[in-house]
Amino acid sequence: MKYLEYWSKNDTNTKTVTRFTILHRMLNTVY
């Protein structure tokens, strides 16, 4: 999970974080 924290701190990977956040929300909705 450390790489997720790295992405959160890296502005160049904002889009990746956004995708992960959306997927995370979807999973929360399913479960």
N, C-alpha and C positions, 0 to 999 in steps of 0.2 A: 504493500500500500504506500510505500515511501515514494514511488514514482508519481503517484497522484498528488502528493504534497508538493513535489517538485514542479509539476505542471501548474499547480495553483499559483506558484510564485513566479512562473515564467509567462510573461505577457504574450510571447510568440505562440504559446500553445493554448491561448484562451478558447479557440474554437474546439480543441480537443476536450477541454474541461467542460465546455457547454454540452457537447455530445454526451459525455459521460453522465453529466447531471440529468439530462433528459432521459437517458436510459435508466438511471437510478430511480427517477420519479415513476417511470413506467413500471418498473419492477415492484415498487412500493404499492402501486395501484393494483397490480395483479395479485400480490400477496396480501 
